[in-house]
Amino acid sequence: MAEKPYQIVDLNFVSLYFLDFEKAVAFYTDIFGEPDQIYQAGPHYGWKLGATWLTLFESKVGTAVNSNPHNTEFAIQMAEPGEVDRLYHALIAAGCQPIHTPEDTEMYVPMHYCCVDDPFGVRIDVYCFIDSPMSE
């Protein structure tokens, strides 16, 4: 494998900019519970998800001030396959469009994976690493 130009350890601080800001805040609150941080100046809302933060901003402070995010995706790592399935079903019940139903697969490593598109066009991947015969 080629040497990387930078030593990146992790991807953190996912930020999404919404035209439908109040609806987006309500949607993500329904899924992840009350925000862990609310900054009225701005405003913006943050949820601590594992080792990083998901932050929602109004589109007027982003690069596409008249629209929701375009072609945006984030991934949530879960503890085990049952949790992947549980969050997938909660996302569908909340109005997400199913894109890939939960299954054991491999992308770089064996994982249990699914994805959905939220009502604002953001793709949400949900996964956990698994030990699987695929890796043999």
N, C-alpha and C positions, 0 to 999 in steps of 0.2 A: 504494500500500500504506500502511496506517495506521502511524503512528509507534509504535514499541514502547515500553513503559514502562521497560524496562531494556536495557542494552547487553550482551547475552549473546553471548559469543564461541564457546563450545563446551560440550558436555555431558561431564562428567568424573566419576570416582569412583563407578562403579556398584557398589552393595552389595546383596547378596541374603542373606536370612535363612532357613535351612533347618532343618526338623524332622529330616529325614534327613541330618544334617550330614556324617557320615563317608562316606556313599554319594555325596553331592554333591561332596565334596572329591575322592573317587576318580574320579568321572566327569569333572570339570573337569581333573584332573591327567592323565587319559588323553588328553583332547583337546589341552590347551595345554602339557603337560609339567609338570615340578615347579614349584611356586609360587615366585615371586621373593621373597616375604616370608612368613614364618610367625611369628605372634605367639602364643606359648603362653598368655600372659595373655589370657584372653578365651574361647576362642582364636579367631583368625581367620587366613585365608589370602588372599594377594593375588597376582594375576598382572598383570604389566605388559603391556597389549595396546595397542600403538601409543602414543598420547599420553596414555592414561589407565590406570586400574587397575580390575580386577574383583576385588571382595572378597567372600568368603563368611564369614558369621557363623552361629552357632547361633541358632535361632528364639527361644530363651529371652531373648535380649537385644533382640529386635525388637518390633514392634507386635502381631504375631499369634503369641504364644508357643507355641501348640499346633498350628501348621501350617506348611507351606511357603509361599513367596511366592505371592500370588494376583494374577493378571492383570499379570504383570511381563514386561518385554521390554527387551532391549538390542541394539544394532546394532554389528557389527564391520565396519569399512571395510578392504577388501583392496586390494592393489596393482594387480591385473589380473583379468580374467574367469576365467582358468584357475585362479587361487587361490580365487576364489569357489566354483567347481565342486569343487575338491579338498577344501575345508573342508566343503562341503555333504555330500559322500560320506562323509567321516570322521565327521561328526555322525550321519548315518543309521546307519553301521556301529556306532557306539557306543550306539545305542538310541534316538535321537531319532525323533520322528514327523514325517514330511514334511508340510509345510503348503503351500509354494509352491516348485516346482522351479526351478532356475536358468534365468533368461531375461533378455533385454534388455527393459527397460521404462522407464517414466518416472514418477517421483514428484518433482516440483519440477524435477528435472534428469534427463537420460538416465543410466541406470545398469544394470548387470548385477546381478540381485538374486535372492535366495532366502530362505526362512525355514523353521525347524523349531521344534518344541516339545521341550524336553529332558524326561527322565524325571520331573522334579519340577514340570512345568507352566510353566517359564519359556520364553517365546518368544525365539528367537535369530535376528535378521536378519543376513544376510551380504551385502555389496554392494561394488561399486566403481563409480566414475564412468566413463562412456564417452563418446566422441564418436560421435554417432549421427545418422542422417537424421531421427530423431524430433524433434530440436531445431530443424530448419529449418521 
